[in-house]
Amino acid sequence: MRNRIVVILAVLALTGCTTAESQSFLPDPSGHRIHRPARVAPRGSEAFCRNYGEQTAQNAYEDYRDDDDDATIARDLIAQQNAEKVGRSAYLRCKQGRLN
């Protein structure tokens, strides 16, 4: 009887490992998932610049978060705010025709 309980618990524990999504659960500052599709809009268009700004913000957020794995909620909030600023700057640069 005890062996059956152990086996059942082991099976239940393993099923939880296989039910998670393959994509990251971590949201970026714009509220989307980190994994974004490739840019497909024409260069210089509103959609291109918006996507460019979002991708830049996502990359900045990942960079800020990679620096400190045991960050507190306050550090995470600061990382999000900094990434949003970087993303807005990238969007405005793109609208001016500059991508660097």
N, CA, C and O of each residue as an XYZ file, in Angstrom:
400
protein
N       0.820     -1.191      0.000
C       0.000      0.000      0.000
C       0.870      1.263      0.000
O       0.596      2.217     -0.728
N       1.904      1.252      0.814
C       2.783      2.405      0.906
C       3.496      2.649     -0.423
O       3.691      3.796     -0.825
N       3.886      1.565     -1.107
C       4.557      1.707     -2.399
C       3.637      2.345     -3.433
O       4.089      3.142     -4.256
N       2.367      2.007     -3.400
C       1.413      2.587     -4.342
C       1.287      4.091     -4.131
O       1.229      4.857     -5.093
N       1.245      4.499     -2.894
C       1.134      5.927     -2.595
C       2.366      6.667     -3.093
O       2.252      7.755     -3.658
N       3.531      6.091     -2.887
C       4.771      6.720     -3.347
C       4.770      6.835     -4.867
O       5.147      7.874     -5.410
N       4.350      5.780     -5.553
C       4.313      5.797     -7.018
C       3.309      6.833     -7.515
O       3.600      7.573     -8.454
N       2.142      6.892     -6.899
C       1.126      7.864     -7.312
C       1.632      9.287     -7.107
O       1.454     10.135     -7.981
N       2.248      9.555     -5.984
C       2.789     10.892     -5.735
C       3.890     11.240     -6.726
O       3.969     12.378     -7.189
N       4.735     10.278     -7.056
C       5.801     10.520     -8.031
C       5.221     10.838     -9.405
O       5.697     11.747    -10.087
N       4.206     10.101     -9.809
C       3.571     10.347    -11.111
C       2.915     11.725    -11.132
O       3.036     12.453    -12.117
N       2.232     12.085    -10.066
C       1.605     13.401    -10.005
C       2.642     14.516    -10.047
O       2.420     15.544    -10.688
N       3.753     14.328     -9.384
C       4.811     15.335     -9.399
C       5.405     15.488    -10.790
O       5.701     16.605    -11.215
N       5.583     14.395    -11.497
C       6.162     14.453    -12.837
C       5.204     15.057    -13.855
O       5.656     15.692    -14.808
N       3.922     14.885    -13.688
C       2.983     15.470    -14.648
C       3.014     16.984    -14.586
O       2.767     17.646    -15.594
N       3.308     17.539    -13.442
C       3.440     18.985    -13.337
C       4.609     19.517    -14.129
O       4.569     20.661    -14.583
N       5.641     18.731    -14.307
C       6.818     19.159    -15.066
C       6.532     19.240    -16.556
O       7.192     19.997    -17.267
N       5.580     18.489    -17.036
C       5.325     18.451    -18.476
C       4.155     19.315    -18.901
O       3.860     19.388    -20.094
N       3.479     19.969    -17.976
C       2.311     20.763    -18.351
C       2.633     22.235    -18.549
O       1.768     22.982    -19.006
N       3.822     22.677    -18.230
C       4.175     24.088    -18.364
C       4.355     24.451    -19.834
O       4.731     23.612    -20.653
N       4.078     25.717    -20.157
C       4.282     26.203    -21.517
C       5.764     26.217    -21.844
O       6.610     26.273    -20.952
N       6.064     26.167    -23.125
C       7.466     26.188    -23.526
C       8.024     27.601    -23.534
O       9.242     27.777    -23.498
N       7.159     28.622    -23.580
C       7.641     29.988    -23.592
C       7.831     30.503    -22.174
O       7.313     29.937    -21.211
N       8.566     31.562    -22.073
C       8.849     32.167    -20.781
C       7.579     32.767    -20.184
O       6.732     33.287    -20.910
N       7.449     32.695    -18.873
C       6.314     33.294    -18.187
C       6.610     34.724    -17.759
O       5.712     35.417    -17.280
N       7.826     35.173    -17.918
C       8.228     36.484    -17.446
C       7.716     37.570    -18.383
O       8.103     37.575    -19.552
N       6.862     38.491    -17.931
C       6.392     39.552    -18.815
C       7.449     40.635    -18.961
O       8.250     40.860    -18.054
N       7.443     41.291    -20.085
C       8.350     42.408    -20.262
C       7.622     43.682    -19.848
O       6.439     43.622    -19.511
N       8.290     44.831    -19.862
C       7.655     46.061    -19.400
C       6.398     46.446    -20.171
O       5.529     47.114    -19.610
N       6.270     46.050    -21.433
C       5.080     46.427    -22.192
C       3.921     45.471    -21.945
O       2.835     45.683    -22.485
N       4.120     44.418    -21.141
C       3.052     43.496    -20.815
C       2.978     42.275    -21.706
O       2.166     41.382    -21.462
N       3.809     42.216    -22.733
C       3.826     41.059    -23.616
C       4.810     40.026    -23.084
O       5.581     40.302    -22.165
N       4.776     38.850    -23.666
C       5.785     37.862    -23.314
C       7.112     38.272    -23.940
O       7.140     39.025    -24.913
N       8.180     37.787    -23.394
C       9.501     38.190    -23.873
C       9.728     37.781    -25.319
O      10.307     38.549    -26.088
N       9.292     36.603    -25.705
C       9.534     36.123    -27.062
C       8.600     36.838    -28.028
O       7.380     36.700    -27.936
N       9.166     37.592    -28.943
C       8.389     38.357    -29.905
C       8.695     37.859    -31.311
O       9.787     37.345    -31.553
N       7.758     37.999    -32.239
C       8.047     37.611    -33.619
C       9.036     38.580    -34.255
O       9.254     39.684    -33.755
N       9.615     38.162    -35.339
C      10.558     39.019    -36.055
C       9.831     40.241    -36.604
O       8.621     40.217    -36.826
N      10.593     41.306    -36.816
C       9.998     42.519    -37.384
C       9.603     42.241    -38.830
O      10.430     41.810    -39.634
N       8.360     42.484    -39.152
C       7.888     42.246    -40.507
C       7.321     43.514    -41.140
O       7.026     43.514    -42.335
N       7.164     44.571    -40.390
C       6.634     45.823    -40.925
C       7.731     46.543    -41.712
O       8.917     46.341    -41.451
N       7.336     47.382    -42.675
C       8.340     48.133    -43.443
C       9.143     49.061    -42.538
O       8.602     49.671    -41.615
N      10.413     49.156    -42.811
C      11.320     49.986    -42.013
C      10.832     51.441    -42.009
O      10.517     52.006    -43.056
N      10.777     52.029    -40.819
C      10.348     53.410    -40.673
C       8.859     53.579    -40.432
O       8.412     54.681    -40.113
N       8.083     52.520    -40.574
C       6.637     52.620    -40.341
C       6.356     52.671    -38.837
O       7.225     52.382    -38.015
N       5.130     53.042    -38.504
C       4.725     53.107    -37.095
C       4.859     51.748    -36.422
O       5.364     51.647    -35.304
N       4.404     50.701    -37.111
C       4.474     49.349    -36.540
C       5.922     48.912    -36.345
O       6.248     48.279    -35.340
N       6.787     49.240    -37.289
C       8.200     48.882    -37.169
C       8.815     49.567    -35.956
O       9.487     48.922    -35.151
N       8.588     50.867    -35.824
C       9.186     51.615    -34.710
C       8.618     51.169    -33.364
O       9.348     51.099    -32.376
N       7.329     50.870    -33.323
C       6.731     50.382    -32.081
C       7.349     49.037    -31.685
O       7.686     48.815    -30.522
N       7.492     48.152    -32.664
C       8.092     46.848    -32.403
C       9.563     46.998    -32.021
O      10.051     46.301    -31.132
N      10.264     47.903    -32.690
C      11.672     48.160    -32.379
C      11.817     48.653    -30.937
O      12.703     48.205    -30.209
N      10.952     49.567    -30.537
C      10.987     50.070    -29.167
C      10.671     48.991    -28.147
O      11.314     48.913    -27.101
N       9.675     48.152    -28.451
C       9.312     47.064    -27.532
C      10.440     46.045    -27.408
O      10.747     45.586    -26.308
N      11.055     45.694    -28.531
C      12.153     44.729    -28.479
C      13.344     45.293    -27.718
O      14.002     44.579    -26.961
N      13.619     46.581    -27.921
C      14.713     47.214    -27.190
C      14.425     47.213    -25.692
O      15.319     46.950    -24.889
N      13.184     47.505    -25.313
C      12.803     47.483    -23.899
C      12.929     46.079    -23.326
O      13.402     45.904    -22.203
N      12.512     45.086    -24.087
C      12.606     43.702    -23.621
C      14.059     43.293    -23.414
O      14.399     42.671    -22.407
N      14.908     43.644    -24.366
C      16.326     43.304    -24.240
C      16.954     44.009    -23.041
O      17.741     43.415    -22.303
N      16.600     45.279    -22.853
C      17.140     46.023    -21.715
C      16.675     45.403    -20.405
O      17.457     45.281    -19.462
N      15.403     45.010    -20.340
C      14.878     44.391    -19.122
C      15.615     43.088    -18.824
O      15.983     42.827    -17.679
N      15.828     42.277    -19.848
C      16.562     41.027    -19.644
C      17.983     41.306    -19.167
O      18.498     40.617    -18.286
N      18.615     42.325    -19.756
C      19.976     42.671    -19.332
C      20.004     43.115    -17.877
O      20.870     42.692    -17.111
N      19.058     43.966    -17.496
C      19.011     44.433    -16.109
C      18.736     43.281    -15.149
O      19.319     43.223    -14.067
N      17.861     42.376    -15.533
C      17.510     41.249    -14.665
C      18.621     40.215    -14.604
O      18.789     39.568    -13.570
N      19.381     40.038    -15.667
C      20.465     39.064    -15.675
C      21.590     39.459    -14.731
O      22.354     38.608    -14.274
N      21.690     40.742    -14.443
C      22.769     41.202    -13.576
C      22.603     40.732    -12.141
O      23.592     40.570    -11.427
N      21.367     40.511    -11.709
C      21.124     40.175    -10.311
C      19.988     39.163    -10.221
O      18.817     39.526    -10.336
N      20.330     37.907    -10.018
C      19.325     36.850     -9.997
C      18.441     36.881     -8.752
O      17.305     36.409     -8.797
N      18.933     37.421     -7.657
C      18.134     37.438     -6.430
C      17.619     38.850     -6.128
O      17.658     39.308     -4.986
N      17.143     39.521     -7.164
C      16.672     40.892     -7.019
C      15.382     40.944     -6.202
O      14.588     40.003     -6.191
N      15.205     42.053     -5.532
C      13.985     42.271     -4.765
C      12.911     42.850     -5.681
O      13.170     43.152     -6.846
N      11.718     42.999     -5.147
C      10.626     43.577     -5.931
C      10.968     45.007     -6.330
O      10.664     45.427     -7.446
N      11.592     45.753     -5.437
C      11.962     47.134     -5.746
C      12.982     47.185     -6.882
O      12.865     48.023     -7.776
N      13.968     46.309     -6.859
C      14.960     46.280     -7.945
C      14.311     45.883     -9.259
O      14.664     46.400    -10.319
N      13.361     44.963     -9.184
C      12.657     44.547    -10.393
C      11.851     45.709    -10.965
O      11.821     45.907    -12.179
N      11.204     46.469    -10.101
C      10.441     47.627    -10.550
C      11.356     48.659    -11.200
O      11.016     49.227    -12.238
N      12.503     48.899    -10.600
C      13.464     49.839    -11.172
C      13.953     49.339    -12.526
O      14.096     50.124    -13.464
N      14.210     48.042    -12.633
C      14.642     47.464    -13.912
C      13.561     47.654    -14.969
O      13.869     47.974    -16.117
N      12.297     47.459    -14.594
C      11.202     47.659    -15.548
C      11.110     49.115    -15.986
O      10.936     49.402    -17.170
N      11.227     50.033    -15.029
C      11.141     51.452    -15.368
C      12.292     51.871    -16.276
O      12.084     52.605    -17.241
N      13.502     51.410    -15.974
C      14.645     51.739    -16.819
C      14.484     51.159    -18.217
O      14.809     51.817    -19.205
N      13.987     49.940    -18.304
C      13.779     49.310    -19.608
C      12.715     50.060    -20.409
O      12.845     50.204    -21.625
N      11.668     50.537    -19.741
C      10.642     51.316    -20.436
C      11.225     52.609    -20.990
O      10.889     53.006    -22.105
N      12.094     53.273    -20.230
C      12.743     54.498    -20.708
C      13.596     54.210    -21.935
O      13.562     54.953    -22.916
N      14.359     53.127    -21.873
C      15.210     52.748    -23.003
C      14.348     52.444    -24.225
O      14.692     52.831    -25.341
N      13.239     51.759    -24.019
C      12.333     51.435    -25.119
C      11.702     52.674    -25.737
O      11.593     52.774    -26.959
N      11.283     53.623    -24.893
C      10.711     54.872    -25.414
C      11.743     55.650    -26.216
O      11.432     56.203    -27.271
N      12.975     55.691    -25.714
C      14.043     56.381    -26.443
C      14.294     55.721    -27.796
O      14.483     56.406    -28.801
N      14.295     54.402    -27.818
C      14.504     53.677    -29.076
C      13.365     53.962    -30.053
O      13.600     54.138    -31.248
N      12.141     54.008    -29.548
C      10.987     54.307    -30.400
C      11.129     55.699    -31.017
O      10.925     55.873    -32.218
N      11.477     56.682    -30.196
C      11.623     58.048    -30.704
C      12.771     58.151    -31.702
O      12.650     58.845    -32.711
N      13.873     57.475    -31.435
C      14.992     57.461    -32.394
C      14.544     56.872    -33.724
O      14.879     57.392    -34.788
N      13.792     55.796    -33.655
C      13.309     55.143    -34.874
C      12.405     56.087    -35.662
O      12.506     56.161    -36.887
N      11.528     56.805    -34.975
C      10.635     57.745    -35.661
C      11.423     58.860    -36.343
O      10.959     59.432    -37.330
N      12.620     59.176    -35.822
C      13.480     60.182    -36.435
C      14.355     59.593    -37.536
O      15.104     60.317    -38.192
N      14.262     58.291    -37.739
C      15.040     57.645    -38.792
C      16.379     57.100    -38.330
O      17.187     56.666    -39.152
N      16.626     57.117    -37.028
C      17.891     56.602    -36.488
C      17.616     55.330    -35.704
O      16.691     55.282    -34.893
N      18.414     54.302    -35.944
C      18.247     53.050    -35.210
C      19.412     52.778    -34.265
O      19.444     51.725    -33.628
N      20.346     53.674    -34.159
C      21.477     53.498    -33.221
C      21.447     54.550    -32.153
O      22.313     54.566    -31.278
